[in-house]
Amino acid sequence: MKGFGYLAKEGLRNVWNNRIMSIASVCVLVSCLVLTGAAALFSINVAQVVESVGDSNETTVYLKSDVSRLEAVYIGKDIEKLDNVVSTEFLSKEDALEQYKDELGDELFAQIEDRNTLPDAYVVVMEDLSLYDDTVAKIKSIDGVDSINDHRELAKKLTEISNLINIICVGVVSALMIISIFIIANTIRATMYSRRFEISIMKSVGATDSFVRMPFLIEGVVIGIVSAAVSTGAISLLYESVMSAITSMIPFSYIPLSNVVLYVSAAFAAAGIIVGFFGSFISIRKYLKKEGNEILGW
């Protein structure tokens, strides 16, 4: 235990002695982790929205602008007669505009109230979503129906956007991950070079490669853990403000960070430790293999 305490202390000292390179490693790795976390959180929220949209049994049916109120009543009765329709609720264009009153503000609402171009509509509740397409086709065939708010098309578009962002993030994160490993490897290499005489003495008195490399592996792991902690803090600060800004433009229910913060933190810690350890291991393995046994050349 004392031996490990000494090695851990040496690893922490290495981080401080090479703090400029260590900070550079942390910054790149933080960028990598934050981008990865942002992409993952975005995908989770999109998946929730898609699921809620896909599971919704409500569909809005818009009527043509020249349909009278009496004709709208008969259209509603025709929709109700369809086998898969549970209920219909008429939504007049006045009621539809009223729903946007809070978002528009009193002044703007007053200006457009007399020039309301929104169509009358029906909110239709279906019983069996497996018959969705067939029911929609029957509704569209009713005279006076203009269009239908197709939730599945929205879900499809959201999924496509999510997949595109994921692909872009995978490319960017992969590049940053390689850069992170490279910088960490060079940080460890610089540490080893500055301590080459000390290492040569240790090896000359019988220290094993495992004993020599342990402080440097700890150095890489510490860089990874610090990066994970900073990334978690950055995500915590950015997530709520970004999601609040998005929901102010596109209202939807997003997942609170408190529900997933433990998973995000654990994933960041695991990724940071793996990248730090791997970067250190590559550097040490190469260094010891080429120079570790050439003590007299140091």
N, C-alpha and C positions, 0 to 999 in steps of 0.2 A: 504493500500500500504506500509506503514511503517512497519507493521507486517511482510509482505512478504519479504521486504528488509532485515529485521533482520534475518529471517529464511534462506534466500539465503546466507547471509554473514556467518551464522553459518555452512551451508553446505559446503561452500568453505573452511572455517577454518578446518573443519573435514578432507577434502582431504589433506590439508597441514600437519596437525598434524599426520596423519597416512600415510605419503607419501611413506613409504617403501611398505606397503600393497597396496596402491593405484597404485604405479608403477607396482607391480606384476599383479594387476588386468588389468591395461592398456596393459601390454605386452601380456598376454594370449588372451585378447579380440582382440588386433590388429592382432595376429596370426590367429585367427578365421576369422576376417573380410577380411584379405588379401587373405587367401585361398579361401574364398567364392567368393570374387571379381575376383580372378584369374580364378576360375572355370567358373564363369558366362561370363567373357570376352572371354575365350577360346571357350565356347559353342556358343557365338554370332558370333565369327569369323568362326568357323566351319560351322555354319548354313549358313553364307553368301557364303562360298566356295561351300558348297553342293548345294545351290540354283543356283549359277552361273554355276556350272558344270551340274546340272540337266537341266538348261534352255539353255545350249549351244547346238546349232544345228550343230556344227562341229564335225566330227569324223575322226580320222586318220586311214587309211587302209594301213597296211604294206604288201608289196609284198615279195614273196619268194626270197631267195638270188640268185637262179639260173635263175631268170626271166631276159631275155634280154630287152634292152631299147625299141625295136620294140614290143615285147610282152607286155610290160608295157603300151604302147600306146593303144593296143587293149583291155587290161583289163580296162583301163580308159573309153573307149567308152562303154564297157559292163556295167560299173557302172552307167554311165550317162543315159543309157536307162531305168533304174529302175524308176518306177512311182514317188516315194517319194524323189528322188534325184534332187536337184535344180542345183547344179554345182559340178565340181571336179577340183582340182588343183594339178598338179603333183609336188611332192617334192622329188628331187633326193637325193641320199645319200650324195652327195657333198654339196648340199644346207643345208641338215640337220646338217652336221658337222659344217658348217659355222655358224650356229645359236649358237653353243657352243664355238665359238672362244674367245669371251670376257671372259667367265668363265674359259676356259682352260688356257688362256695366250698364247702368241706367241710361246714360246719355246716348251711347251707341244703339242700345236696344230701342229707345224712343225714335231714333232716326230711321231704323229699318222695319219697325213694327208695321207700318202702313204699306210697306213694299215687300211683304213676306213672299218669297218665291219657293219656300219649302213645300213639298207635296204632302197630301194626306197619305196616311199609311195604316197598315194593320200589323200588330205584333202577334205573330202566329206561334203557338206552342205545339210541337210535334210529340207524338208518343214514342215512336221507334225511330232512332237516328239511322238505323241501317236502311231505312226506306227514304232517307233524306232526299237523295237525287230524284227519285221517282215522284215524291210529293212536290218538290220544287218545280219539276217539269209540268205537273198538272196545274199548279198555281199560275205559272207563266202563261198557260194556255187560256186562262180566264180573260175575257175581254175587259179592258180597263186597267189591267195590271201593267205597270211600266217596267219595274225592275225589282230585284230581290237582293237584300244584303246577304251575300253568300259568305258565311263564316268560314267555310272550308277553304275558299280561295285566299282569305286573309291569313288563315293558319299556314297555308302553303307558302305564301310570300314571306311570312315571318320566319319560317323554317329555312327558306333559301337565304335570307339575309343573315341568319345565325350561322349557317354553314359557311357562307362566304367570309364572314368575320373570323370564324374559327380557322379557316384555311390560311388567311392572311396572318393571323396571330401565330399559327404554328411555324410559318416561315420566319417571321421576325424573332420569335422566341428561340427557335433553333439557332439562328445566327448569334443572338445574344448569349445563348448558353455556351456556344463554342468560344466566343470572346471571353466569357467569364472564366471558363476552364483555362484558357490561354493566359489570362492576366493572373489568376491564382497560381498557376504553374510557375510563371515568371517571378511572382512575389516570393514563393518558396525557394526558387532557385537563387534569388538574390540573397535570401537569408542564409542559405547553405554556403554560398560563396563567402559571405562576410564572416562565417564561423568555420571556414575550412580548416584552419590550424587547430582549433579546438576539437573538431571532428576527427582530424588525423591522429591527435593524441589519444582520444577515446578508442579509436580502432586499434591503435598500436598497443594498448593495454588489454585488448581482448573484447571490446564492446561489440556486440552483434549488430548486424544491419537493422534488425527490428528495434533495438534500443536506440540506435542513431536516428531512425526515421520517425519514431513516435512523436517527438515534439513538433515536427513539421506537419504530420498528419493532424495533430491537435490544432495547430495554427490554421490549417485549411478548414477544419470543422468549426472553429470559433468564427472565422470569417463567414461561413455559411449560416451559423446560428444568428449572428448579428444582422446579417442581410435579411433573414426570415423575420426577425423582430421588427426591423425598420419597415419591411414590406407590409407586415400586418398592420402597423400603425398608419402607413400611407393609405392602404385600402380602407381602413376604418374612417379616416378623415375624408376621403374622396367619395366613397360609395353613397352615403346618404345625400350629400349635396348634389351629386350627379343625377341620382335617381329622382330626387325631388324636382330638379330642373326638367328632366324628361317627362315626368308625370304631369307637370304643369302644362305641357304642350300636348301630350298624349296620355290621357287619364287611364291608368291601369293599376292593379294591385301588385306591387313588387314584394319580393321576399325580404324581410328585415335582416340586416346583417347579423343581428344577435342570434338568429336561427342557425346560421352556418359558420359563425366566426371561429368556433372550435375546429371545424373541419378545415377551414382555410388556413388557420394557424398551424395545424398539424401537417398539412400538405406543404406549406412553405418551409417548415422546419425540416421535414424529410428531404425536400428538394435541395434546400441550402446545404444540409449536411452531406448529401450524396455528391453534389457538385464540388463542394470544398474538399471532400475526401478524395474524389477522383482526380481533381486538379493537382492536389498535393502528391498523390500516389504516382501519377505520371512523371512529375518533375523529379521526385526522389529516386524512383526506379532508374531513370535515365542517368541521374547524377551519380548514384552509387555504383552503377554498373560500369561507367566510364572512368570515374575519378576516385571512387571510394577506396579502391585498393592500391592506387598509385600514390601512396602517402609521401614518398620522397619527392614527388613532383609538385607538391602543394607549397 
